[in-house]
Amino acid sequence: MGLYFGLATGLRIAYDSNTMSPRKRVRTSDKLRTSEVASVLGISQRTLLRRLAAGIWPEPMRDPENNYRMWRPAEVQQLREELERERQ
């Protein structure tokens, strides 16, 4: 059973060469998902989305293909520092 790797929208996908079914997705981008950002910040995803909707935090750039938020590590660090200031 061999593997074939294809590239799709920033994800590297391993396919079983016999069945051509996806086996594993490996992200190639350094961008974070919204759920990952919430976890790093120690808040719920819902809280993060509420703060974005209220304009408390700036919206990150979005992927032009699927409109998903694309969080850069520097943006996440800024949010973390802001949360630390709020908690003091």
C-alpha positions in Angstrom: 0.0 0.0 0.0 1.7 3.2 -1.2 0.9 6.8 -0.5 0.4 9.6 -3.0 0.6 13.2 -1.8 -1.5 16.0 -3.3 -1.8 19.6 -2.4 -5.2 21.2 -1.8 -5.7 24.7 -0.4 -2.8 24.8 2.0 -3.2 21.2 3.1 -1.1 18.3 2.1 -3.3 15.2 1.8 -1.9 11.7 1.7 -3.9 9.3 -0.5 -3.8 5.6 -0.4 -2.5 4.7 -3.9 -4.7 1.7 -4.2 -8.0 3.3 -3.3 -7.1 7.0 -3.8 -9.0 7.8 -0.6 -7.7 10.5 1.7 -5.6 9.1 4.6 -4.3 12.1 6.5 -4.3 15.8 6.2 -1.2 17.7 7.1 -1.3 21.5 7.3 1.4 23.3 5.4 0.5 26.8 6.5 1.6 28.6 9.6 -1.8 30.2 10.0 -4.1 29.1 12.9 -7.7 28.1 13.0 -10.2 30.1 15.1 -10.6 27.2 17.4 -6.9 26.9 17.9 -6.6 30.6 18.6 -9.3 30.4 21.2 -7.5 27.5 22.9 -4.2 29.3 22.9 -5.8 32.3 24.5 -7.7 30.2 27.1 -11.1 31.4 26.0 -14.0 29.7 24.2 -14.3 30.0 20.5 -17.7 31.6 21.1 -16.1 34.4 23.2 -13.5 35.0 20.6 -16.2 35.3 17.9 -18.3 37.7 20.1 -15.3 40.0 20.6 -14.7 40.0 16.8 -18.4 40.8 16.1 -18.4 43.6 18.7 -15.3 45.2 17.2 -13.3 44.7 20.4 -10.6 42.8 18.4 -9.8 43.3 14.8 -10.8 40.7 12.2 -7.9 38.7 10.8 -7.4 38.4 7.1 -9.6 35.7 5.3 -8.7 33.0 2.9 -10.0 34.1 -0.5 -11.0 30.6 -1.5 -13.2 29.7 1.5 -13.5 32.9 3.5 -12.1 31.2 6.6 -10.2 33.4 9.1 -6.4 33.1 8.8 -4.8 33.9 12.1 -1.1 34.8 12.0 1.0 34.0 15.1 1.8 37.8 15.5 -1.9 38.6 15.7 -2.5 35.9 18.3 0.4 37.2 20.4 -1.1 40.7 20.4 -4.5 39.3 21.5 -2.7 37.3 24.2 -0.9 40.4 25.5 -4.2 42.4 25.5 -5.9 39.6 27.5 -3.1 39.7 30.0 -3.6 43.5 30.5 -7.3 43.0 30.9 -6.9 40.3 33.6 -4.6 42.5 35.7 
